[in-house]
Amino acid sequence: MNESDHAAATELEANLGFIRHSPKDGGRLEMIVRRPQVNERETLNEATLDMVDGLAGDNWKWRGSASTSDGSANPEMQLTLMNSRTAQIIAQDRARWRLAGDQLFVDLDLSRENLPPGTRLAVGAAVIEVTRPPHTGCKKFLARFGRAALAFVNSPAGRQLQLRGIHAKVVRGGAIRVGDAVQKV
């Protein structure tokens, strides 16, 4: 895709109010995406969250992380969540949400003010905890969604609202399904 195929900066900015109106305390799980291999995506209707493995069948654990001294998986980056309204605006087509690389797409206010690190969320039978590491746009995000989208999520408002998403870890494993409530606990 070239830049003209991506959402324009004016369109992204015009929809900021829509994103800001995301539910604060109780939202909904809109999409689950498993990454079985690098650059592979599977959209699931249900999945299992596990305290050791994160999203069952996802490559998070064996892929490792540049953020750890030994290259092992960072337990503070076990899961990534993205606001579904942001994904809708940036991707322009629900089928393209999964390209963002996040595992859980939720209709919930992910702002730092609403979900500071340590906040726990019940998702289906599981409970996850928001962690500290920032989730920012990268070269892959730029290639998939364009320069305007990367600037939008990394703008001052984008960072405050955590439009690129957040990291979390599983603190109680369990089954999750698209449509499940996502509630602060």
Number of C-alpha atoms within 10 A of each C-alpha: 9 9 14 8 10 17 18 17 16 10 12 16 15 11 14 18 9 12 21 16 12 20 17 16 14 16 19 20 22 20 24 23 24 22 20 14 14 11 9 14 19 14 14 13 13 15 18 17 25 20 18 14 21 24 28 17 15 22 18 24 19 11 13 15 16 11 13 11 8 10 11 15 19 18 21 17 22 23 24 20 24 27 26 25 23 28 23 15 21 28 21 15 10 13 10 14 23 22 17 23 19 23 24 21 25 29 23 28 25 26 21 14 11 15 22 15 16 13 14 20 22 19 26 23 15 19 23 26 23 24 22 14 14 13 19 16 18 11 11 13 17 16 13 19 24 23 17 20 26 23 14 22 23 19 14 11 14 19 18 14 24 26 30 27 27 27 22 24 26 24 18 15 20 17 15 22 19 19 16 19 21 22 18 18 12
